[in-house]
Amino acid sequence: MRLNSRKRGFTLIELLVVIAIIAILIALLLPAVQQAREAARRTQCKNNLKQLGVALHNYHDVYHLFPWMEGGTSGPPVAELNNNASISGFVMLLPMMEQGPLWTDIQKGRDRDGNPGSGVFRKDGPVPWVSSFDPWRAQLPGLQCPSDVKILGGGNMGRNNYRFSIGTHARNSHTSGAARGWNATADFQITGLFGRQTNYGINDCIDGTSQTIAIGERCKGLGTSMNGNNEVLSGMAVLSALSGRVPDIIDDMEMCRATRDVNSRRNYAPGIALITQANPGSRWHDGRPYYAGFTSILPPNSPSCAVQNVEWNWGIYTATSRHTAVAQFCFADGSCHALSDQIDEDVYHALGTKSGREVIDNDEF
């Protein structure tokens, strides 16, 4: 007698169970994959900072000083004649960053294809907001943090995620010379390693190069009005009450911190207005503090504030990062560290100064 055999297939319930198991496995694996990717991005960001540290020391070996944050030729901002002393130190570092051809293009004062633009630009380049100068459009991979978002606005200028340390004073980070009060009193001296038309070196690091921040992260803006978490990372508020007042780091900190309610990212204190320009990081070649500097007044990922509703004036420009709960920094000795946004504020202030004579245990950061 012959028995009829019939192939048995999956039932609908069995199929759904299999699909559910696969979905659960994917849900378990995705966070691990995302964490691995972020770890790789964070490592790449740290390597970028390390290379900038090497470039700083190569520059120092040649000139016995670090570059300025902001400098160049003084005078009215006429593109063909001078650059309004607004060129960033990253321009000076180009030969040390394996960007010799770009440096040569800038020294020629012409676009890469030989076009003079509105005229033959001077050596070291025109003012940084001249978009017709082709070298200013260069996107340098070593200045991009891979964890950050792609900037949407800001024209076609070259982007940047890394900034020079101004230190613990918001005042006069965009002025120079005793006539403007830069060195008139201790209240107006730049406490960090970089300033405008001013160069400091290793000998100026009285606190030690291993305890002096040189370069740190700051997020690029989205190029639109503030929204969501970007208000924290690239938003600015205007502290008009600070104008004309003797600098007081504690008062400055508390006024700026009060501009954002932790639970409502759009709750700004009375009398404080948002800066509409949401484009920090939109010009690597622009040396003005909004584009090229950061202060160690408020801890990483805290609010940023300015005293006028324009992006080039001085203010509290806070280090920010897309890495979770930290921002990464290169110190004057070339070492790189990730500092928590919960770091002790006194320790952070001390790390931002080059000659504050503070005593810090390396375990504190």
PAKE-832437 format. One record per residue (C-alpha): residue number from 1; residue in three letters; x, y, z. Coordinates in nm, 3 decimals, padded with zeros to 5 digits. Each point is the difference from the previous one (the first is absolute). Last residue first. Layout:
<pts>
PT  num  residu     east    north       up
PT  NUM     ala        X        Y        Z
...
</pts>
This chain:
<pts>
PT  num  residu     east    north       up
PT  365     phe   04.002   06.626   03.332
PT  364     glu   00.051   00.003   00.374
PT  363     asp   00.242  -00.295  -00.024
PT  362     asn   00.253   00.239  -00.153
PT  361     asp   00.018   00.177   00.337
PT  360     ile  -00.023   00.372  -00.052
PT  359     val   00.198   00.282   00.160
PT  358     glu  -00.098   00.340  -00.133
PT  357     arg   00.274   00.240  -00.107
PT  356     gly  -00.244   00.192  -00.223
PT  355     ser   00.260   00.001  -00.278
PT  354     lys  -00.145  -00.182  -00.301
PT  353     thr  -00.364   00.013   00.104
PT  352     gly  -00.269  -00.231  -00.138
PT  351     leu   00.105  -00.295   00.215
PT  350     ala  -00.050   00.215   00.311
PT  349     his  -00.352   00.097  -00.105
PT  348     tyr  -00.081  -00.368  -00.056
PT  347     val   00.130  -00.092   00.346
PT  346     asp  -00.207   00.276   00.158
PT  345     glu  -00.304  -00.119  -00.196
PT  344     asp   00.023  -00.359   00.120
PT  343     ile  -00.065  -00.211  -00.308
PT  342     gln  -00.361  -00.101  -00.062
PT  341     asp   00.025   00.066  -00.374
PT  340     ser   00.270  -00.265   00.010
PT  339     leu   00.338   00.068  -00.154
PT  338     ala   00.137  -00.228  -00.273
PT  337     his   00.378   00.034  -00.010
PT  336     cys   00.270   00.048  -00.264
PT  335     ser   00.373   00.041   00.057
PT  334     gly   00.196   00.244  -00.215
PT  333     asp   00.178   00.173   00.288
PT  332     ala  -00.225   00.305  -00.043
PT  331     phe  -00.310  -00.210   00.055
PT  330     cys  -00.233  -00.135  -00.269
PT  329     phe  -00.363  -00.020   00.107
PT  328     gln  -00.301  -00.227  -00.036
PT  327     ala  -00.353   00.076   00.115
PT  326     val  -00.201  -00.226   00.228
PT  325     ala  -00.355  -00.104   00.094
PT  324     thr  -00.059  -00.209  -00.315
PT  323     his   00.211   00.110  -00.294
PT  322     arg  -00.184   00.263  -00.204
PT  321     ser   00.231   00.267   00.144
PT  320     thr   00.003   00.346   00.150
PT  319     ala   00.266   00.238   00.131
PT  318     thr  -00.167   00.320   00.120
PT  317     tyr   00.036   00.340  -00.161
PT  316     ile  -00.065   00.253   00.276
PT  315     gly   00.014   00.335  -00.178
PT  314     trp   00.199   00.218  -00.232
PT  313     asn  -00.141   00.142  -00.319
PT  312     trp   00.003  -00.169  -00.341
PT  311     glu  -00.342  -00.162   00.002
PT  310     val  -00.216   00.307   00.035
PT  309     asn  -00.284   00.053   00.246
PT  308     gln   00.223   00.157   00.261
PT  307     val   00.133  -00.116   00.334
PT  306     ala   00.042  -00.365  -00.091
PT  305     cys  -00.111  -00.325   00.162
PT  304     ser   00.063  -00.373  -00.023
PT  303     pro  -00.193  -00.264   00.193
PT  302     ser   00.168  -00.307   00.160
PT  301     asn   00.125  -00.298  -00.203
PT  300     pro   00.348   00.012   00.159
PT  299     pro   00.026   00.187   00.331
PT  298     leu  -00.052   00.380   00.013
PT  297     ile   00.294   00.240   00.010
PT  296     ser   00.248  -00.202  -00.205
PT  295     thr  -00.040   00.224  -00.303
PT  294     phe  -00.004  -00.097  -00.366
PT  293     gly   00.158   00.148  -00.309
PT  292     ala   00.005  -00.012  -00.380
PT  291     tyr  -00.344   00.084  -00.138
PT  290     tyr  -00.161   00.203   00.278
PT  289     pro   00.346   00.118   00.108
PT  288     arg   00.086   00.166  -00.334
PT  287     gly   00.273  -00.192  -00.180
PT  286     asp  -00.191  -00.090  -00.316
PT  285     his   00.188  -00.266  -00.202
PT  284     trp  -00.201  -00.295   00.131
PT  283     arg  -00.323   00.175  -00.101
PT  282     ser  -00.344  -00.159   00.069
PT  281     gly   00.092  -00.135   00.341
PT  280     pro  -00.249   00.210   00.193
PT  279     asn  -00.293   00.055  -00.232
PT  278     ala  -00.320   00.075   00.187
PT  277     gln  -00.014   00.371  -00.081
PT  276     thr  -00.325   00.110   00.160
PT  275     ile   00.155   00.078   00.335
PT  274     leu  -00.267  -00.065   00.257
PT  273     ala  -00.118   00.284   00.219
PT  272     ile   00.043   00.057   00.371
PT  271     gly  -00.221   00.261   00.166
PT  270     pro  -00.196  -00.255   00.199
PT  269     ala   00.172  -00.341   00.037
PT  268     tyr  -00.028  -00.247  -00.282
PT  267     asn  -00.238  -00.297   00.005
PT  266     arg   00.041  -00.177  -00.333
PT  265     arg   00.181  -00.311   00.124
PT  264     ser  -00.269  -00.064   00.257
PT  263     asn   00.108  -00.240   00.273
PT  262     val   00.351   00.135   00.043
PT  261     asp  -00.114   00.362  -00.017
PT  260     arg   00.242   00.196  -00.214
PT  259     thr   00.122   00.356   00.040
PT  258     ala   00.070  -00.048   00.369
PT  257     arg   00.335  -00.163  -00.074
PT  256     cys   00.110   00.316  -00.175
PT  255     met  -00.085   00.222   00.295
PT  254     glu   00.154  -00.247   00.243
PT  253     met   00.326  -00.031  -00.189
PT  252     asp   00.041   00.370  -00.061
PT  251     asp  -00.060   00.075   00.368
PT  250     ile   00.266  -00.255   00.099
PT  249     ile   00.250   00.118  -00.262
PT  248     asp  -00.025   00.363   00.102
PT  247     pro   00.105   00.241  -00.268
PT  246     val  -00.051   00.370   00.080
PT  245     arg  -00.325   00.104  -00.167
PT  244     gly  -00.029   00.183  -00.330
PT  243     ser  -00.219  -00.263  -00.159
PT  242     leu  -00.103  -00.281   00.233
PT  241     ala  -00.368   00.101   00.011
PT  240     ser  -00.021  -00.054  -00.375
PT  239     leu   00.041  -00.373   00.052
PT  238     val  -00.097  -00.131  -00.341
PT  237     ala  -00.074  -00.370  -00.036
PT  236     met   00.167  -00.249  -00.227
PT  235     gly  -00.105  -00.344  -00.117
PT  234     ser   00.258  -00.245  -00.128
PT  233     leu  -00.014  -00.303   00.227
PT  232     val  -00.275   00.091   00.242
PT  231     glu  -00.239   00.139  -00.257
PT  230     asn   00.103  -00.290  -00.223
PT  229     asn  -00.179  -00.232   00.239
PT  228     gly  -00.334   00.100  -00.144
PT  227     asn  -00.009   00.290  -00.242
PT  226     met   00.186   00.323  -00.048
PT  225     ser  -00.064   00.198  -00.317
PT  224     thr   00.178  -00.139  -00.304
PT  223     gly   00.359  -00.067  -00.104
PT  222     leu   00.017  -00.320   00.199
PT  221     gly   00.291   00.127   00.204
PT  220     lys   00.337  -00.173   00.020
PT  219     cys   00.091  -00.143   00.335
PT  218     arg   00.299   00.123   00.200
PT  217     glu   00.295  -00.219   00.085
PT  216     gly   00.319   00.100   00.175
PT  215     ile   00.350   00.133  -00.066
PT  214     ala   00.281   00.113   00.234
PT  213     ile  -00.099  -00.104   00.352
PT  212     thr   00.270   00.053   00.263
PT  211     gln   00.073  -00.265   00.262
PT  210     ser   00.250  -00.214  -00.196
PT  209     thr   00.168   00.318  -00.130
PT  208     gly   00.084   00.110   00.353
PT  207     asp  -00.168   00.265   00.214
PT  206     ile   00.260   00.257  -00.110
PT  205     cys  -00.096  -00.064  -00.361
PT  204     asp   00.157   00.320  -00.136
PT  203     asn   00.328  -00.179  -00.072
PT  202     ile  -00.192  -00.238  -00.227
PT  201     gly  -00.098   00.287  -00.223
PT  200     tyr  -00.239   00.291  -00.034
PT  199     asn  -00.086   00.211  -00.300
PT  198     thr  -00.226   00.306  -00.004
PT  197     gln  -00.176   00.158  -00.295
PT  196     arg  -00.325  -00.121   00.159
PT  195     gly   00.031  -00.266   00.267
PT  194     phe   00.114  -00.355   00.071
PT  193     leu   00.140  -00.190   00.300
PT  192     gly  -00.270   00.100   00.243
PT  191     thr  -00.005   00.277   00.261
PT  190     ile  -00.051   00.283  -00.248
PT  189     gln   00.060   00.320   00.192
PT  188     phe  -00.289   00.238   00.053
PT  187     asp  -00.057  -00.024   00.373
PT  186     ala   00.375  -00.002   00.061
PT  185     thr   00.005   00.362  -00.105
PT  184     ala   00.099   00.200  -00.307
PT  183     asn   00.119  -00.305  -00.188
PT  182     trp  -00.288  -00.029  -00.245
PT  181     gly  -00.145   00.337   00.096
PT  180     arg  -00.066   00.126  -00.348
PT  179     ala   00.298   00.235   00.005
PT  178     ala   00.209  -00.282   00.146
PT  177     gly  -00.031  -00.193  -00.324
PT  176     ser  -00.252  -00.256  -00.117
PT  175     thr  -00.372  -00.061  -00.027
PT  174     his  -00.211  -00.309  -00.072
PT  173     ser   00.055  -00.195   00.324
PT  172     asn  -00.053   00.330   00.175
PT  171     arg  -00.202  -00.135   00.289
PT  170     ala  -00.112  -00.363   00.029
PT  169     his   00.278  -00.092   00.238
PT  168     thr   00.064  -00.359   00.114
PT  167     gly   00.220  -00.130  -00.278
PT  166     ile   00.010   00.087  -00.370
PT  165     ser   00.065  -00.362  -00.104
PT  164     phe   00.018  -00.050  -00.376
PT  163     arg  -00.283  -00.174  -00.180
PT  162     tyr  -00.079  -00.328  -00.177
PT  161     asn  -00.313  -00.101  -00.190
PT  160     asn   00.062   00.184  -00.328
PT  159     arg  -00.174   00.051  -00.333
PT  158     gly   00.130   00.154  -00.325
PT  157     met  -00.225   00.267  -00.153
PT  156     asn  -00.280  -00.070  -00.247
PT  155     gly  -00.278   00.200   00.162
PT  154     gly  -00.052  -00.016   00.376
PT  153     gly  -00.290  -00.242   00.003
PT  152     leu  -00.058  -00.373   00.018
PT  151     ile   00.285  -00.124   00.218
PT  150     lys   00.051  -00.374  -00.010
PT  149     val  -00.052  -00.134   00.347
PT  148     asp   00.285  -00.076   00.237
PT  147     ser   00.130  -00.346   00.083
PT  146     pro   00.261   00.005  -00.278
PT  145     cys   00.170   00.307   00.156
PT  144     gln   00.127   00.205  -00.292
PT  143     leu   00.324   00.202   00.005
PT  142     gly   00.222  -00.282  -00.127
PT  141     pro  -00.236  -00.053  -00.294
PT  140     leu   00.076   00.351  -00.135
PT  139     gln  -00.285   00.141  -00.211
PT  138     ala   00.150   00.270  -00.222
PT  137     arg  -00.233   00.291  -00.074
PT  136     trp   00.235   00.264   00.141
PT  135     pro   00.257  -00.111  -00.258
PT  134     asp  -00.236   00.118  -00.280
PT  133     phe  -00.017   00.367   00.089
PT  132     ser  -00.345   00.093  -00.134
PT  131     ser  -00.149  -00.074   00.343
PT  130     val   00.154   00.311   00.153
PT  129     trp  -00.097  -00.035   00.368
PT  128     pro   00.353  -00.075   00.115
PT  127     val   00.147   00.336  -00.100
PT  126     pro   00.255  -00.057  -00.275
PT  125     gly   00.283  -00.253   00.000
PT  124     asp   00.339  -00.040   00.167
PT  123     lys   00.159   00.202  -00.283
PT  122     arg  -00.235   00.253  -00.156
PT  121     phe  -00.286  -00.069  -00.232
PT  120     val   00.040   00.096  -00.363
PT  119     gly  -00.335   00.152  -00.087
PT  118     ser  -00.369  -00.077   00.017
PT  117     gly   00.072  -00.368  -00.067
PT  116     pro   00.361  -00.039  -00.111
PT  115     asn  -00.064  -00.309  -00.213
PT  114     gly   00.300  -00.230  -00.012
PT  113     asp  -00.189  -00.330   00.017
PT  112     arg   00.095  -00.042   00.364
PT  111     asp  -00.133   00.344   00.087
PT  110     arg   00.251   00.277   00.047
PT  109     gly   00.198   00.161   00.278
PT  108     lys   00.304  -00.209  -00.085
PT  107     gln   00.059  -00.054   00.370
PT  106     ile  -00.346  -00.158   00.034
PT  105     asp   00.066  -00.241  -00.284
PT  104     thr   00.335  -00.093   00.154
PT  103     trp  -00.168  -00.078   00.333
PT  102     leu  -00.248  -00.223  -00.183
PT  101     pro   00.289  -00.181  -00.169
PT  100     gly   00.181  -00.043   00.335
PT   99     gln  -00.293  -00.160   00.181
PT   98     glu   00.199  -00.268   00.180
PT   97     met  -00.123   00.138   00.334
PT   96     met   00.325   00.182   00.082
PT   95     pro  -00.021   00.204  -00.322
PT   94     leu  -00.363   00.084   00.091
PT   93     leu   00.076   00.119   00.355
PT   92     met  -00.001   00.371  -00.089
PT   91     val  -00.345  -00.034  -00.153
PT   90     phe  -00.114  -00.187   00.311
PT   89     gly   00.106   00.304   00.202
PT   88     ser  -00.302   00.186  -00.130
PT   87     ile   00.003   00.309  -00.224
PT   86     ser  -00.186   00.304   00.134
PT   85     ala   00.270   00.267   00.007
PT   84     asn  -00.222   00.207  -00.233
PT   83     asn   00.110  -00.214  -00.296
PT   82     asn   00.184   00.265  -00.195
PT   81     leu   00.005   00.173  -00.338
PT   80     glu  -00.208  -00.207  -00.243
PT   79     ala  -00.267  -00.102   00.250
PT   78     val  -00.049   00.342   00.156
PT   77     pro  -00.087  -00.051   00.366
PT   76     pro   00.146   00.330   00.126
PT   75     gly   00.346  -00.031   00.151
PT   74     ser   00.220  -00.262   00.154
PT   73     thr   00.184  -00.282  -00.175
PT   72     gly  -00.019  -00.347   00.151
PT   71     gly  -00.130  -00.129   00.331
PT   70     glu  -00.241  -00.220   00.188
PT   69     met   00.073  -00.307   00.213
PT   68     trp   00.371   00.076  -00.019
PT   67     pro   00.254  -00.264  -00.088
PT   66     phe   00.210  -00.174   00.267
PT   65     leu   00.345   00.141   00.069
PT   64     his   00.361  -00.108  -00.061
PT   63     tyr  -00.052   00.067  -00.373
PT   62     val   00.123  -00.328  -00.151
PT   61     asp  -00.030  -00.240   00.293
PT   60     his  -00.323   00.173   00.105
PT   59     tyr  -00.155  -00.072  -00.340
PT   58     asn   00.099  -00.366   00.033
PT   57     his  -00.147   00.006   00.350
PT   56     leu  -00.332   00.139  -00.119
PT   55     ala  -00.012  -00.246  -00.290
PT   54     val   00.055  -00.292   00.240
PT   53     gly  -00.288   00.128   00.215
PT   52     leu  -00.216   00.032  -00.311
PT   51     gln   00.083  -00.363  -00.080
PT   50     lys  -00.108  -00.103   00.349
PT   49     leu  -00.324   00.194  -00.038
PT   48     asn  -00.081  -00.186  -00.321
PT   47     asn   00.094  -00.328   00.173
PT   46     lys  -00.246   00.079   00.278
PT   45     cys  -00.271   00.057  -00.259
PT   44     gln   00.087  -00.331  -00.166
PT   43     thr  -00.022  -00.176   00.338
PT   42     arg  -00.339   00.161   00.063
PT   41     arg  -00.121  -00.116  -00.338
PT   40     ala   00.116  -00.356   00.070
PT   39     ala  -00.168   00.002   00.341
PT   38     glu  -00.312   00.140  -00.166
PT   37     arg  -00.001  -00.289  -00.247
PT   36     ala   00.049  -00.257   00.274
PT   35     gln  -00.279   00.158   00.205
PT   34     gln  -00.231  -00.006  -00.301
PT   33     val   00.080  -00.367  -00.063
PT   32     ala  -00.064  -00.085   00.366
PT   31     pro  -00.325   00.196  -00.007
PT   30     leu  -00.103  -00.187  -00.319
PT   29     leu   00.073  -00.351   00.130
PT   28     leu  -00.274  -00.033   00.259
PT   27     ala  -00.270   00.144  -00.223
PT   26     ile   00.124  -00.223  -00.283
PT   25     leu  -00.023  -00.305   00.224
PT   24     ile  -00.352   00.096   00.109
PT   23     ala  -00.108   00.047  -00.362
PT   22     ile   00.143  -00.341  -00.093
PT   21     ile  -00.190  -00.162   00.288
PT   20     ala  -00.322   00.174  -00.105
PT   19     ile   00.042  -00.115  -00.360
PT   18     val   00.052  -00.359   00.117
PT   17     val  -00.309   00.019   00.221
PT   16     leu  -00.205   00.145  -00.286
PT   15     leu   00.104  -00.288  -00.224
PT   14     glu  -00.092  -00.255   00.265
PT   13     ile  -00.341   00.159   00.042
PT   12     leu  -00.062   00.000  -00.374
PT   11     thr   00.081  -00.370  -00.020
PT   10     phe   00.319  -00.108  -00.160
PT    9     gly  -00.025  -00.284  -00.253
PT    8     arg  -00.046  -00.381   00.037
PT    7     lys   00.061  -00.208  -00.305
PT    6     arg  -00.265  -00.269  -00.046
PT    5     ser   00.059  -00.372  -00.004
PT    4     asn  -00.261  -00.246  -00.132
PT    3     leu   00.049  -00.343   00.145
PT    2     arg   00.040  -00.295  -00.235
PT    1     met  -00.139  -00.340   00.098
</pts>
